[in-house]
Amino acid sequence: MKQLKFAEDLPQKILEGSKTCTWRINDNKNISVDDELLFTNNNKEPFAKAKVTSVLVTKFKNLSDKDWVGHEKFNSKDEMYKTYSGYYKFKVNEETEVKIIKFELDLLIQNSKIHNNGVFAARDIKKGEEITSDYSDEMVPGTEMFCNCGSKNCKKIIRFK
Ligand SMILES: [Zn+2]
Protein backbone atom coordinates (compact mmCIF):
# COMPACT_ATOMS: atom_id res chain seq x y z
CA MET A 1 0.00 0.00 0.00
CA LYS A 2 1.26 3.50 -0.82
CA GLN A 3 2.22 5.49 2.26
CA LEU A 4 2.06 9.21 2.93
CA LYS A 5 3.85 10.82 5.85
CA PHE A 6 2.36 13.82 7.65
CA ALA A 7 4.31 16.34 9.71
CA GLU A 8 3.76 17.54 13.27
CA ASP A 9 0.12 18.34 14.10
CA LEU A 10 -1.34 17.29 10.75
CA PRO A 11 -2.32 13.72 11.83
CA GLN A 12 -4.49 15.29 14.55
CA LYS A 13 -6.25 17.52 11.98
CA ILE A 14 -6.84 14.54 9.71
CA LEU A 15 -8.33 12.43 12.51
CA GLU A 16 -10.58 15.33 13.56
CA GLY A 17 -11.79 15.61 9.96
CA SER A 18 -10.65 19.21 9.42
CA LYS A 19 -7.93 18.16 6.96
CA THR A 20 -9.14 16.21 3.92
CA CYS A 21 -6.58 17.38 1.39
CA THR A 22 -2.82 17.12 1.06
CA TRP A 23 -0.47 18.92 -1.32
CA ARG A 24 2.52 16.97 -2.57
CA ILE A 25 5.53 17.94 -4.63
CA ASN A 26 7.40 15.42 -6.83
CA ASP A 27 4.91 12.61 -6.27
CA ASN A 28 7.01 9.59 -7.22
CA LYS A 29 4.28 7.22 -5.99
CA ASN A 30 1.95 8.17 -8.83
CA ILE A 31 -0.95 8.67 -6.43
CA SER A 32 -4.23 8.31 -8.33
CA VAL A 33 -7.98 8.37 -7.68
CA ASP A 34 -9.25 5.31 -5.74
CA ASP A 35 -5.78 4.51 -4.35
CA GLU A 36 -5.78 3.19 -0.79
CA LEU A 37 -3.21 5.05 1.26
CA LEU A 38 -1.65 4.39 4.63
CA PHE A 39 -1.03 7.61 6.52
CA THR A 40 1.92 7.76 8.89
CA ASN A 41 3.12 10.39 11.34
CA ASN A 42 6.57 11.92 11.81
CA ASN A 43 7.73 8.71 13.49
CA LYS A 44 6.46 6.62 10.56
CA GLU A 45 3.69 5.14 12.75
CA PRO A 46 0.40 4.51 10.88
CA PHE A 47 -2.51 6.58 12.19
CA ALA A 48 -5.12 6.22 9.43
CA LYS A 49 -6.04 4.64 6.15
CA ALA A 50 -7.64 6.69 3.41
CA LYS A 51 -8.96 6.50 -0.12
CA VAL A 52 -8.05 9.09 -2.75
CA THR A 53 -11.14 10.85 -4.11
CA SER A 54 -9.52 13.36 -6.45
CA VAL A 55 -6.14 14.36 -7.80
CA LEU A 56 -5.11 17.52 -9.63
CA VAL A 57 -1.69 18.82 -10.65
CA THR A 58 -1.23 22.60 -10.67
CA LYS A 59 1.35 25.23 -9.70
CA PHE A 60 1.40 27.08 -6.39
CA LYS A 61 0.64 30.34 -8.20
CA ASN A 62 -2.49 28.78 -9.72
CA LEU A 63 -4.02 27.38 -6.50
CA SER A 64 -7.78 27.90 -6.60
CA ASP A 65 -10.27 28.24 -3.75
CA LYS A 66 -11.26 24.63 -4.37
CA ASP A 67 -7.69 23.45 -3.84
CA TRP A 68 -7.71 25.08 -0.38
CA VAL A 69 -10.83 23.19 0.77
CA GLY A 70 -9.83 20.78 3.54
CA HIS A 71 -6.28 22.14 3.64
CA GLU A 72 -4.52 23.96 6.49
CA LYS A 73 -4.06 27.70 5.98
CA PHE A 74 -0.88 29.78 6.21
CA ASN A 75 -0.48 33.30 7.56
CA SER A 76 1.22 34.40 4.35
CA LYS A 77 2.50 33.10 1.03
CA ASP A 78 6.02 33.40 2.45
CA GLU A 79 5.10 31.11 5.31
CA MET A 80 3.54 28.66 2.87
CA TYR A 81 6.65 28.47 0.65
CA LYS A 82 8.89 28.26 3.72
CA THR A 83 6.83 25.37 5.11
CA TYR A 84 7.02 23.39 1.86
CA SER A 85 10.70 24.21 1.35
CA GLY A 86 11.26 22.76 4.81
CA TYR A 87 9.28 19.58 4.04
CA TYR A 88 11.05 18.93 0.74
CA LYS A 89 14.52 20.40 1.42
CA PHE A 90 14.58 22.56 -1.69
CA LYS A 91 13.37 26.02 -2.64
CA VAL A 92 9.63 25.88 -3.29
CA ASN A 93 8.13 28.92 -5.03
CA GLU A 94 5.07 29.95 -7.01
CA GLU A 95 6.33 28.11 -10.11
CA THR A 96 6.66 24.76 -8.30
CA GLU A 97 4.27 22.05 -9.42
CA VAL A 98 2.02 20.70 -6.69
CA LYS A 99 -0.32 17.74 -6.65
CA ILE A 100 -3.62 18.38 -4.87
CA ILE A 101 -4.79 15.10 -3.34
CA LYS A 102 -8.22 14.91 -1.71
CA PHE A 103 -9.02 11.91 0.41
CA GLU A 104 -11.62 10.21 2.60
CA LEU A 105 -10.67 8.35 5.75
CA ASP A 106 -11.37 4.66 6.13
CA LEU A 107 -13.06 4.84 9.53
CA LEU A 108 -13.10 1.13 10.19
CA ILE A 109 -9.32 0.94 10.26
CA GLN A 110 -9.16 4.13 12.25
CA ASN A 111 -11.33 2.76 15.03
CA SER A 112 -9.93 -0.74 15.27
CA LYS A 113 -6.26 -0.81 14.40
CA ILE A 114 -5.23 2.73 15.06
CA HIS A 115 -6.89 3.58 18.37
CA ASN A 116 -7.14 0.01 19.65
CA ASN A 117 -10.82 0.61 20.47
CA GLY A 118 -11.50 -3.07 20.12
CA VAL A 119 -13.77 -5.27 22.21
CA PHE A 120 -11.90 -7.94 24.13
CA ALA A 121 -13.58 -10.80 26.01
CA ALA A 122 -12.40 -11.71 29.50
CA ARG A 123 -13.72 -15.27 29.01
CA ASP A 124 -14.70 -17.50 26.12
CA ILE A 125 -17.98 -16.59 24.40
CA LYS A 126 -20.25 -19.39 23.19
CA LYS A 127 -21.56 -19.28 19.66
CA GLY A 128 -24.89 -17.42 19.72
CA GLU A 129 -24.38 -16.13 23.25
CA GLU A 130 -25.57 -12.54 23.68
CA ILE A 131 -22.95 -10.05 24.80
CA THR A 132 -23.62 -6.70 26.43
CA SER A 133 -21.42 -3.69 27.12
CA ASP A 134 -21.45 -0.84 29.60
CA TYR A 135 -22.21 2.49 27.92
CA SER A 136 -21.13 4.58 30.90
CA ASP A 137 -17.67 5.36 29.58
CA GLU A 138 -19.01 6.44 26.20
CA MET A 139 -21.58 8.90 27.54
CA VAL A 140 -21.45 12.66 27.64
CA PRO A 141 -20.60 13.86 31.19
CA GLY A 142 -23.71 14.82 33.15
CA THR A 143 -26.10 12.60 31.21
CA GLU A 144 -27.76 9.38 32.29
CA MET A 145 -30.00 6.72 30.80
CA PHE A 146 -32.16 3.83 31.97
CA CYS A 147 -31.02 0.36 31.04
CA ASN A 148 -33.37 -2.45 30.16
CA CYS A 149 -30.79 -5.07 29.30
CA GLY A 150 -32.27 -7.72 31.64
CA SER A 151 -28.95 -8.79 33.16
CA LYS A 152 -29.08 -9.70 36.85
CA ASN A 153 -26.09 -7.38 37.33
CA CYS A 154 -27.77 -4.44 35.56
CA LYS A 155 -27.10 -1.03 37.11
CA LYS A 156 -30.56 0.17 35.84
CA ILE A 157 -29.34 3.75 35.61
CA ILE A 158 -26.26 4.30 33.51
CA ARG A 159 -24.26 7.43 34.30
CA PHE A 160 -21.06 8.81 32.86
CA LYS A 161 -18.16 7.40 34.88
ZN1 LIG B 1 -28.43 -3.12 32.00
Residues whose N, C-alpha, C, O or C-beta is under 5 A from the ligand:
A	BS01	ZN	C147 N148 C149 G150 C154 K155 K156
